[in-house]
């Protein structure tokens, strides 16, 4: 087979991405299968030797999953332990009491940022929505005022903050420093969450009236057995301090690990230990093991129950994990076929900022496929070689934030999250566009603007 060169490679890349989008959105083919098929076809079209196409895909898939599968698995276990022990409810009730009913929207945003750190957006949403229903009823406020700050907090964490799996993947692809990414992510993410969450919710809840009856809320707030169960759980909730420390433990360990050289002399045992425990996998593993005591044994769960929680929570994330890996495989085929090199040349000639390019690629893939995770995974594969070879050097940590911001833009009908929020909030499709889709766009644009502002200062 003859290898293809020059602009023809770019044409094939555009066709491949269009095909990817078409198969996922129009023909509803499962993204994992689509990514494999399109990667193989792209390799063939680009004239890669047949023997190396599959190898290339497997290498990219393996490199991505080698790290991300562990992060996703451990993060989900931590989230599951927090949910089962009532830790999420404890954080919510404490913050609500602290902030008071008047400032409930601020409390919900904070809850979401804390709870959302170790888990995927959908998992965090399902964990927190019963709390939102309870709070809305107790405070007699619109579910939008309570719920939108919550989804804004979850979304910001999803796109911008390690150890969240999507952000971790970008950290890995761009060879960014995890401690700096967390620090910059907070600088960009917190103001963004404030504007897209509480402030936007205060404005939009005046104009949009939700129906009085919400069948899903009724399930969580219904009479009969539910309050009895809730009452039983309330007596047994873990303490606020213990819950907070357990959930934030991986973040603390990673930050300390990235500051190891400031705290101790490099290449000494204390320095090595700090780096070891600051490694994402070890930090999350440590937190999970701690949670077996704080959220498990000390709450009266048996070893068998804890085992069962760990097993149960892994099944739902298998699909996401496979898709993320396949996205890494697609990125590797782009590299090995020489397409990434061509894109680098075009980006250099066009003098487009790597930050804007990262945001743009992620935004287009997000609009097309609906998945922020797929957008981030695929965009990293395309943008990383360009950033590395580009004439304009930018901090890799900022590239993570720009790509993450792009991956969150305008969620619409091809995004599972769109329907999740529509159904739980009891909204029409139009109302979901005016609230959730707009909220995501605010996060995306403000995230990009603040990343540029940070780039100007650093």
C-alpha positions in Angstrom: 0.0 0.0 0.0 1.2 3.4 -0.9 1.5 5.9 2.0 -0.5 9.1 1.5 1.1 12.5 2.1 0.2 16.2 2.4 -3.2 17.7 2.3 -4.9 14.4 1.3 -4.2 13.2 4.8 -6.2 16.1 6.2 -9.1 15.3 3.9 -9.1 11.8 5.2 -9.0 13.0 8.8 -12.0 15.3 8.2 -13.9 12.4 6.5 -13.0 10.1 9.4 -14.3 12.6 12.0 -17.4 13.2 10.0 -18.0 9.5 9.7 -17.4 9.1 13.5 -20.0 11.8 14.2 -22.6 10.4 11.6 -22.4 6.8 12.9 -22.7 7.9 16.6 -25.4 10.5 16.2 -27.5 9.5 13.1 -27.2 5.7 13.2 -26.8 5.3 16.9 -23.9 2.9 16.6 -22.1 2.4 20.0 -19.2 4.9 20.2 -16.7 2.1 21.2 -17.4 0.2 18.0 -17.4 3.4 15.9 -14.0 4.5 17.2 -12.4 1.1 16.3 -14.0 0.9 12.8 -13.2 4.5 11.9 -9.6 4.1 13.2 -9.0 1.0 11.1 -10.6 2.6 8.0 -8.5 5.8 8.5 -5.3 3.7 8.8 -6.1 1.9 5.5 -7.0 5.2 3.7 -3.8 6.9 4.9 -1.8 4.0 3.5 -0.4 2.6 6.8 0.9 -0.9 6.5 -1.9 -3.3 7.3 0.2 -5.1 9.9 0.7 -1.9 11.9 -2.8 -0.4 11.9 -4.2 -2.7 14.5 -1.0 -2.5 16.5 -1.1 1.3 16.4 -4.7 1.3 17.7 -4.0 -1.2 20.4 -0.9 0.8 21.6 -3.0 4.0 21.9 -5.8 2.1 23.6 -3.5 0.4 26.0 -1.5 3.6 26.8 -4.7 5.4 27.6 -6.4 2.7 29.6 -3.3 1.7 31.5 -3.8 4.8 33.5 -7.4 5.8 33.1 -9.0 2.5 33.9 -7.4 2.5 37.3 -8.5 6.1 38.0 -12.1 5.4 36.9 -12.3 2.2 38.9 -10.9 3.6 42.1 -12.9 6.9 41.8 -16.1 5.1 41.3 -15.5 2.9 44.3 -14.9 6.0 46.4 -18.1 7.5 45.1 -20.0 4.4 45.8 -18.8 4.1 49.4 -19.7 7.8 50.0 -23.2 7.2 48.6 -23.9 4.0 50.6 -22.7 5.4 53.9 -24.7 8.6 53.5 -21.6 10.8 53.2 -23.1 12.8 50.3 -26.2 13.5 52.4 -24.1 14.5 55.3 -22.1 17.0 53.3 -25.4 18.5 51.9 -27.2 18.8 55.2 -24.2 20.4 56.9 -23.7 23.0 54.2 -27.4 23.7 54.0 -27.4 24.4 57.8 -24.2 26.4 57.4 -25.4 28.6 54.5 -29.1 28.9 55.6 -32.1 28.5 53.3 -31.6 31.9 51.7 -28.2 31.0 50.3 -29.1 27.4 49.4 -27.8 27.8 45.8 -24.3 28.5 47.0 -24.4 25.4 49.3 -25.5 23.1 46.4 -22.7 24.3 44.2 -20.1 23.6 46.9 -21.6 20.1 47.6 -21.4 19.3 43.9 -17.7 20.4 43.6 -16.7 18.3 46.6 -18.8 15.2 45.7 -18.1 15.4 42.0 -14.3 15.2 42.3 -14.0 11.4 42.3 -16.9 10.4 40.1 -18.3 10.8 36.5 -20.9 13.5 35.9 -23.8 11.1 35.6 -22.7 9.2 38.8 -22.4 12.5 40.7 -25.8 13.7 39.4 -27.6 10.5 40.5 -25.9 10.7 43.9 -27.0 14.3 44.4 -30.4 14.7 42.8 -32.2 13.1 45.8 -30.6 15.8 48.0 -31.7 18.5 45.5 -35.3 17.2 45.6 -35.2 17.2 49.4 -33.7 20.7 49.7 -36.1 22.2 47.2 -39.1 20.8 49.1 -37.7 21.8 52.5 -36.9 25.3 51.5 -39.9 25.7 49.1 -37.6 26.9 46.3 -37.7 26.2 42.6 -35.8 23.0 41.7 -33.9 25.2 39.2 -32.5 27.4 41.9 -31.3 24.4 43.8 -30.4 22.0 41.0 -28.7 24.3 38.4 -25.9 25.3 40.8 -25.4 21.6 41.5 -25.1 20.6 37.9 -22.8 23.6 37.3 -20.5 22.4 40.1 -20.5 18.8 38.7 -19.8 20.0 35.2 -16.9 22.3 36.1 -15.2 19.5 38.1 -15.8 17.1 35.2 -14.1 19.2 32.6 -11.4 21.0 34.6 -10.3 19.3 37.8 -8.1 16.2 38.3 -8.5 13.6 39.7 -11.7 13.6 37.6 -11.1 10.9 35.0 -11.7 13.2 31.9 -9.3 15.9 33.3 -6.8 13.2 34.3 -6.7 11.9 30.7 -5.8 15.4 29.4 -3.1 15.8 32.2 -1.6 12.6 30.9 -1.8 13.4 27.2 -0.3 16.9 27.6 2.3 15.8 30.2 1.0 18.5 32.6 1.9 18.7 36.3 -1.1 17.5 38.3 -0.7 19.8 41.3 -0.5 22.9 39.0 -3.5 21.7 37.0 -5.5 21.4 40.2 -4.4 24.9 41.4 -5.1 26.5 38.0 -8.3 24.5 37.6 -9.6 26.0 40.9 -8.6 29.5 39.8 -10.6 29.1 36.5 -13.3 26.6 37.8 -14.6 28.3 40.9 -15.5 31.7 39.3 -16.9 29.9 36.3 -19.1 27.7 38.6 -20.3 30.7 40.5 -21.4 32.5 37.3 -22.9 29.5 35.5 -24.4 28.1 38.8 -25.9 30.3 41.5 -25.9 33.6 39.5 -27.4 32.1 36.4 -29.9 30.0 38.5 -31.1 33.2 40.3 -31.8 34.8 36.9 -33.3 31.9 35.0 -35.5 30.6 37.8 -37.5 33.8 37.6 -38.5 33.2 34.0 -39.0 29.4 33.8 -41.7 27.8 35.8 -41.4 24.0 36.3 -44.6 21.9 36.6 -45.9 21.5 40.2 -45.9 17.7 39.9 -42.6 15.9 39.3 -43.0 12.1 39.2 -39.3 11.4 39.7 -39.1 13.7 42.7 -42.2 12.0 44.2 -40.2 8.7 44.2 -37.5 10.2 46.3 -39.9 12.2 48.6 -42.9 9.8 48.5 -44.7 8.7 51.6 -44.6 5.2 53.1 -41.3 3.5 53.4 -39.1 6.2 52.1 -39.1 8.7 55.0 -38.6 5.7 57.4 -35.5 4.7 55.5 -34.3 8.2 55.3 -34.8 8.6 59.0 -32.8 5.5 59.7 -30.0 6.7 57.5 -30.0 10.1 59.2 -29.2 8.7 62.6 -26.3 6.8 61.0 -24.7 9.4 58.8 -20.9 9.7 59.0 -19.4 12.9 60.5 -18.9 15.9 58.2 -15.2 16.2 59.0 -14.5 12.5 58.3 -16.5 12.6 55.1 -14.8 15.7 53.8 -11.3 14.4 54.6 -12.0 11.0 52.9 -13.3 12.6 49.7 -10.6 15.2 49.5 -7.8 12.9 50.5 -6.7 12.0 46.9 -6.6 15.7 46.0 -4.5 16.6 49.1 -2.1 13.7 48.4 -1.7 14.7 44.8 -1.0 18.3 45.7 1.5 17.4 48.3 3.2 15.0 45.8 3.5 17.7 43.2 5.1 20.0 45.8 7.5 17.3 47.0 10.6 19.2 45.9 9.5 22.2 47.9 8.9 20.2 51.0 11.9 17.9 51.0 15.3 17.4 49.2 15.0 15.7 45.8 16.1 12.1 45.5 15.8 11.4 49.3 13.5 8.8 50.8 10.9 11.4 52.2 10.9 13.0 48.7 10.4 9.6 47.0 7.6 8.8 49.5 5.8 12.1 48.9 6.0 11.5 45.1 4.8 7.9 45.5 1.7 8.7 47.5 1.1 11.8 45.3 0.8 9.5 42.3 -2.9 9.6 41.1 -3.3 5.8 41.3 -1.7 5.5 44.8 -3.6 8.6 46.1 -7.0 7.2 45.0 -6.2 3.7 46.2 -5.2 5.2 49.6 -8.5 7.1 49.8 -10.5 4.0 48.8 -8.8 1.9 51.5 -9.5 4.7 54.1 -13.1 4.9 52.9 -13.5 1.1 53.7 -13.1 2.1 57.3 -14.6 5.7 57.4 -17.6 4.9 55.2 -17.7 1.1 55.6 -16.6 -0.7 58.8 -17.2 2.2 61.2 -20.7 2.6 59.8 -21.5 -1.0 60.5 -21.1 -2.5 57.0 -19.6 -6.0 56.9 -16.7 -7.0 54.7 -19.1 -8.8 52.4 -21.2 -5.7 51.9 -18.2 -3.6 51.1 -17.1 -6.2 48.6 -20.5 -6.1 47.1 -20.5 -2.3 46.7 -17.1 -2.5 45.0 -18.4 -5.1 42.5 -21.7 -3.4 41.9 -20.3 0.0 41.0 -17.8 -1.2 38.3 -20.4 -2.6 35.9 -21.9 0.8 34.9 -18.5 2.3 34.1 -17.3 -0.5 31.8 -18.8 1.2 28.7 -17.3 4.6 29.5 -13.9 3.1 30.1 -13.9 1.2 26.8 -14.9 4.4 24.9 -12.1 6.4 26.5 -9.6 3.7 25.6 -10.8 3.6 22.0 -10.5 7.4 21.8 -6.9 7.0 22.8 -6.5 4.4 20.0 -8.0 6.7 17.4 -5.6 9.4 18.6 -2.6 7.1 18.1 -3.7 6.2 14.5 -3.9 9.9 13.8 -0.3 10.2 15.0 1.2 7.1 13.3 -0.5 7.8 10.0 1.2 11.2 9.9 -2.1 13.1 10.1 -1.2 14.8 13.4 2.0 16.1 11.7 0.0 17.6 8.9 -2.4 19.3 11.4 0.7 20.7 13.2 1.9 22.2 10.0 -1.4 23.8 9.2 -1.8 25.1 12.8 1.7 26.6 12.6 1.0 28.3 9.3 -2.3 29.6 10.6 -0.6 30.9 13.8 -3.6 29.7 15.8 -3.1 29.7 19.6 -2.7 26.1 20.9 -5.2 27.0 23.7 -7.8 28.2 21.2 -7.1 25.2 19.0 -7.5 22.7 21.9 -10.8 24.4 22.8 -12.1 24.4 19.3 -11.3 20.8 18.5 -12.9 19.6 21.8 -16.0 21.9 21.2 -16.6 20.6 17.7 -16.3 16.9 18.8 -18.6 17.6 21.8 -21.3 19.3 19.6 -21.1 16.3 17.3 -20.9 13.3 19.6 -22.6 14.7 22.8 -20.0 13.3 25.1 -17.6 15.5 27.0 -15.4 12.5 27.7 -15.2 11.4 24.1 -14.5 15.1 23.1 -11.7 15.4 25.6 -10.2 12.1 24.8 -10.2 12.6 21.0 -9.2 16.3 21.2 -6.1 15.4 23.3 -5.0 12.9 20.7 -5.2 15.6 18.0 -3.9 18.6 19.9 -1.0 17.1 22.0 1.4 16.6 19.1 0.6 20.1 17.8 1.2 21.7 21.2 4.5 19.8 21.5 5.8 20.9 18.1 4.2 24.3 18.0 6.1 27.6 17.6 4.0 29.1 20.4 4.7 27.3 23.6 1.9 27.2 26.2 1.8 25.7 29.7 0.5 22.1 29.4 -1.7 22.7 32.5 -3.5 25.5 30.6 -4.0 23.3 27.6 -5.8 20.8 29.9 -8.2 23.6 31.0 -8.8 25.0 27.5 -9.5 21.5 26.1 -11.7 20.7 29.1 -13.7 24.0 28.6 -14.2 23.1 24.9 -15.5 19.7 25.8 -18.4 21.2 27.9 -19.9 23.5 25.3 -23.7 23.5 24.5 -25.0 20.1 25.6 -28.0 19.1 23.3 -30.1 16.1 22.2 -27.2 13.8 21.5 -25.9 14.0 25.1 -27.1 11.5 27.7 -26.7 14.3 30.3 -29.3 16.4 28.5 -32.0 13.8 28.8 -31.0 13.0 32.4 -31.5 16.6 33.4 -34.7 17.1 31.3 -36.3 14.0 33.0 -35.2 14.6 36.6 -36.1 18.3 36.5 -39.4 17.6 34.8 -38.7 20.1 32.0 -39.7 20.3 28.3 -36.9 20.1 25.6 -37.2 23.8 25.1 -36.7 24.6 28.8 -33.8 22.2 29.0 -32.1 24.2 26.1 -32.7 27.5 28.0 -31.3 26.2 31.3 -28.9 23.3 31.0 -27.6 23.9 27.4 -27.0 27.6 28.1 -25.4 26.8 31.5 -22.9 24.5 29.8 -22.1 27.1 27.2 -21.4 29.7 29.9 -19.0 27.3 31.5 -17.2 26.6 28.2 -16.8 30.3 27.1 -15.9 31.6 30.6 -13.5 28.7 31.1 -11.7 29.6 27.9 -11.6 33.3 28.7 -10.2 32.8 32.2 -7.6 30.3 30.8 -6.4 33.0 28.4 -6.4 35.5 31.3 -4.3 33.1 33.3 -1.9 32.5 30.3 -1.4 36.3 30.1 -0.4 36.5 33.8 1.8 33.4 34.1 
